[in-house]
Amino acid sequence: MSNSDMSGNKPAIDEKTETRLKQIRSADIIIGIPSYNNAKSIGRVIKAAELGLAKYFPQHKGVIIVSEGGSVEESRKSVEFLGDKRYFENSFISRPSSETEIIVTKYRGPSGKGTAVKAIFEAGKILNTRAGCMLDADLRSISPEWIELLIAPVIKKNFGFVAPYYSRHKYDGTITNMIAFPLTWALYGRRVRQPIGGDFGFSSELIESLLSKEVWGSDIARFGIDIWMTTVAICENFRICQSFLGAKIHDEKDPGKDLSPMFRQVVGTIFSLMDIYKEKWLQVKGSRPTAIFGFESEFAPKPIDVDIENLIDKFRESVPRYLPVWEKALSTENYDKIMEVAKMDTDHFELPIELWVKSLYDFAFAYTKRSNGLSADEIIESLVPVYYAVTASFVKKAQNLDCHQAEEIINQQCAVFEKLKPYLVNRWA
């Protein structure tokens, strides 16, 4: 076993917190908030969590745990600010007979969201919780209702995993729309709209399953944690559902202006999981919808401006640099077609969806098989400009559409991923 696996097997929770949890002994519900210097926004998230527990689960004992990768002192100060609990009165919610314990802890191990999540799961195991949920620390749109929506399916209906279902602007979440959602749909046969959403509910059985995996010291658990958990839940036959949480308001970005390391981390994880779960997805034919709980209200999220020309320019400028990689990673036919797309003028620019799907399948195959002398990083990096091209095509198509109509296009694209899955299966074989 590699050192990274070894480090992944050490507890992420520190001894002082472990001692405190053992004093508490047990709790029905755990709410985890992985944080990295989110002191400014974390108070609101904790308030919503406390109010949600008091309103919807008054008979259940809950614990809130902030798993901090940055300054613990700052996060603790944010918790102290909540001392007067006046927000219960202001929300017309009765204060619980026993206060919800809020613990701020510094996790141990490799930095990254995965280790923060691992510490929360370990806490849930020590407390022998029945259910829990994870909340992003920078949420601006959270309400107490989210707690019910993420936890009730586990406690009342025995679901093992609750994925979030947000209403988002048509250009928000392009990595999800172009890659994570369609690949989860086509590979594993489950239509989960937000497989990389940071807010989700889970059962104690799922905690057990995830903690037993030997990936906690690897990049999968450090950065691709959300898609990994969704994939494990599907592949290991946990009952999964989605809950409609309304808008997710966070700092949205133009996909061409700021392609964070998130792209490499998420896509690298998805490709790595294809290798781990190949026995599973090679057998899956077709797809089925996933139940959605909650009230789907009409909501117009804040518009996002995307600079289409910038995306197309970035694609074109990258061609000379990535030609040698594309020649090795792509089939001859797909390579030739991408060269044709690169010559199109901006007004008529389009990367056809079939070409995107087959190319993405080629990249996934090249990444997992690595038989052509290419490194994992080279393959993912050379995929980025093609992703820019397909994003530009989608933005052009959806320009005059409302969010519902744009959503229809995304679903149609997912159906193409499913239809062309035999192409991937044949390459794999």
N, C-alpha and C positions, 0 to 999 in steps of 0.2 A: 504493500500500500504506500502511496506517495505521501510526502510530508504534508502536502496540502490537505489530504484526507485526514491525516492524523490530527492536524490542528482543528479540522472541522469537527472532530469527535470530542474535543474538550468543551466543557460547559461554557456557554456564552454569558450566563448570568453570574454576577459576582457573589461572593460568599455572604456579604452583609445582607444583600437582598434575599438570598436563599434562606437565611436565618429568619428574616422578617416574614417571608411567605410561610415558613413552617410554623411560625407563631400564629399566623392567621388560620392555618390548618386547611381550610377548604373554602371554595367559593363556587357558585353555580355558573357565573359568567365572568369572562375576562375580556377587557377591551384594551387592545394593544395599540400604541401610537409610536411607530418607529420615527425617530427624529434626528435631524442633524442641524443644530443651531437654529431651531424654528421657534425660539422663545416669543417672537412677536405674534405669531399666529396660534400658538399651541393652546393658549388660554381658552379661546373660542371653541376649539375642538374638545377640550376636557369638559367645558360647561355643557356642550351638547350631549356628550357621553353621559355625564351625571344626570342631566335632566331626562334623557331617554331611558336610563335605567329606572329612575324613580317613577316615571309616568307609565312605562309599559311592562316593567318587570318588578313591581314593588315587593312581591313575595320572594324574589330571588336575591341572593347575596352576590354583589358584583365587586370586582377589583379593576381599577384602571392602572395600567402600567405604561409609563413613557420610557422607551428604550433609546437612550441618547448616545449619539456617536460624537457629539461636540461638547459644548459647555453644560455640564450638569447643573452648575450654580445658577446659570441664567434660567434654565427650565424650572428649577425649584422656586426661583423668585416668581415666575409666572403662576405657579401653583399657589404660592402664599397670597398673591393678589386676590385669589378667589375665596379667601378666608371667610368673608362675611356671609356668603351664600345667599345674598339678596336676590340673586337671579331666579331662585325658586319661586319667591313671591311674585316677581314680575312676570313669570311665565304661567302663573296660576297652577303650579304643580306642587303637591304636598311634599315636604321634605321627608325622606325616609327615616324610619325609627332609628336605624343605625347608619351612620355616615358611610358613604362609599370610600374605601381606602384608595388614595392616589399615591402611587409609588413612582419616583423618578430614579432610574438606575443607569449607570454607565455600562454598556455591554462590553464583553471581553472577546478578543479575537480579531480576525481580519476586518478592516473597516469596510463598510458597505451595508446596504439595506438588509441583505440576507442575514447577516449576523445579528442585526437589531431584531429581526423577525424571529430568529432562532431563540433569542433570550426570552421573548414573549411566549413562545410555545413551551419553553422549559418551565416558565412560571405557571402556565396553564396546567402542565402535567403535575407539578408539585401541589397545586391547589385542587387537583382532581376536578377541573371544571367540566361542565356538560357542554358548554358552547362558548363561542367567543367571536369577536370581530376585530378587524384591523382597520385603522383609519389613517389616512395621510395627515401629516402634521401641519401641512400648509393649506388646508382646505378653507376656502372662504365661503362656500355655499352649504356647509353642513347644517342640518337641523336635528333636533331630538328624534324625529321620525326615522332617521337613518338607522338608529340603534334597533328599533323594532323591525325594520325591513331586513336588516342583515342577520338578526339573531332569531326572530320568531320562526323562520322556516326550519331552523335546526331544532329548536326546542319543541315546537308544536307539530312539525310535519316530518321530523327525522331526516332532513337533508344533511348531507355531509359537507357540502360546499355551496356557498351563495356568492355568485359573481355579481358585480354591480352592473346596472344598466342605466347609463346617463343619457340625457338629451344634450347633444353637442352640436356646435356649428358644423356645417358640411365640410369645412376645410380643417377642422380640428382633429388631431389624432390620426395623421396620415400613415404612420407606421402600423397602427392598428388596422386601419381601413384597407391598406394595400397589401399587408403581409400577415399580421398576427391573426386577424379575424378569418380571412379566407383560408389560411393554412390549417387553422384549428378545425374549421368546417370540413374541408376536403380530406385532410389526413385522418382525423379521429372521428369524423361523422357527427360532430355536435356543433350546433350553431350557438356559439357563446359570443355575444356582441362585443364584450370588453374583456378579452382574455388577459389583458395586461393592466386592468384597473387596480389601483392601489387599495381600494376599500372593499373588503369581502368578509363573509361570515364562514365559520368552520366548526366542525364537531370535534369532540375529544378523540374520536377514532382517526380523523384526518391528522390531528396533531401527532398521534402515535406513528402513523404511517410516514409522515414527512420527517420526523425526528430520526427515524430508523435508517434513512437514506444516507449513503456515503458521499454526498456531494457538498456538504456544508463548508468545506474548506476550498471549494473550487469556484471558478468564475460563474458557474451556473447559479449557485446559491447567493453569490455576492451581488450580482447585477441583474440576472434574468429571473429573479425570484418570483415575480408575479405570474409570468407565463409558465414557469416550471410548476408552480402549485396548481394552476388550472389544468395543465396537462396530466399531472399525476392523478388529480381527482377524477379526470375523465378515464384515463387508462386503467386505473385500479378500481373502476366500477363503483365509485362513490355516487350517491344520488346527488345530482347537481341541479340548481335552479338559478334564476336571476331575479334581482329586485330593482324596481324602477326608483332611482334616487333623485330624479329631476336633473337640474343642471349641475355640472361640475365646473366650478369657477376656480381657475388657477391661472398661472401666467402662460397664456397661449403664445405660440411662436409661429412665424412664417417658416414652413419646412425647408425652404431654400436658404434662409438666412442663418439658421442656427441648427445644424444637425449635430446634436450633442452626442457624447459617447454612448448614449442610450441606444442608438441605432445598432452599433456593433454588438452591444451587450445583448439586446433583445433578439436580434436576428441570429447571432452566434448561438444563443441558448436554444432557439427554436430548431436550428439545424442539428445541434448536439443531441437534442431530445429525439429527433427523428432516428438517430442511430440507436439510442437506448431503447426506444419503443417500436423498433421496426417490425417485430413479430406482430404487434398490435395493428398498426395502421396498414400494413400490407394486406391484412385480412378484411379491413373495413370497406364496405361498399355503400354508397349513398350517404345520406345525412338526415338527421332529425332535429326538429326545433327543441329549444329548452324553455321550460315553463318560466313565465315572468310574473312575479308578485308585485303588489303596489299599484297605485293609481297613476296611470299615464296621462299627465296633464299636458296641455299644449303650452309650449314655452319656446320663445325665440332667443337662443343663446346669442351672446355678443358676437358681432361679425368679425371675421379675421381676414385681413388683406393678404393676398399671396401675389408675389411678383412673378408672373408666369415667364416673362422673358428671361429673368435671372435664372430660373430653373432650367430653361432650354439652353441658355448660354453655358451654364455649368456642365450640363451633359455634353454639349459639343466640344467644349474646351478640354474635357477629360479624355476624349476619344484617343488621341495619340498616346497618352500615358498608359491607358489600360488595354490597348490592342493586344499586347502579348499575352495578358492574362485571359482576356475574352476568347482568344483563339484556342486556348487550352481548356477553358471551363465550359464554353458553349458548344452546342452541336453546330456543324458547318452551316446548316440552314438558318438557325437562329442568329448566328454570327453575321451572316450575309444580310439578313433582314435588318439587324440593328445598324449596320453600316448604311443601309438605305435610309433609315429613319434619321440618322445624323446629317444627311444631305438635304432634308426637307426644309423649306423656308418656314419662318415662324408662324405665318398666317395659317398654313396647312399642316402644321406639326401635329403628329399623332403617333403614339406608340400603341399599336393595336393590343387589346387585352390578351388575345391568344398568345401573342409573342411575349408579353410580360410573364404570363403564367409559365410557359415552356422555359423561358430563360431563368425564371426564379427556381424552377425545378432543376434545371441544369446546375445552377449555382449551389443548390442544396446538395446535389449529388457530388459535385466536385469537393465541397467542404467536408462531407463525411467520409468520402473515399480517399481523398488526397493522393490519388494515384498518379497525378500529373506533375508532381514536383512543386506544386503551389502551396504556400503556407495558408493557414486559416485566415490570418489578417489580410493577406493579399486578396483572397477571394471575396471577403466581406467588403473591403475597400473598393474593389472594382464593381461591386453591385450597386454602390451608392449612386453613381451617375445614372444608371439605368432606372433606379428608383426615382431620381429627380425627373427623368423623362416621363415615366408613367404618372407621376403626381401632376406634372404639367398637363398631361392629356386629360386627366380626371378634372382638374380645375377648369380647363377650357370647356369640357362637356357640361359641367355643372354650373357654369357661370350664371345662366338665366333661370336656374331651377331653385325652388325652395328646398328646405332641408329634407322634407319628406320625399320629394322627387329625387334628390341626390342620393338619399338612402336606398331608393329603388335601384339606382345604378350600381351601388356597392353590392347589393344582394345579387344582382344579375352577374356581376363580376365573380362573386363567390361561386355561383352556379357553374361558371366556366372553369374555375379551379377544380370543381368536383368532376365535371365532364372530362377534363384532360388528365385526371389522375392516372389513368392507364399508361399515359406517356411516362410518368415518373416511375410507376411500378415496373414497366419494361426496362427502363434504364437501370433501375436498382437490380433487377434480376440478371 
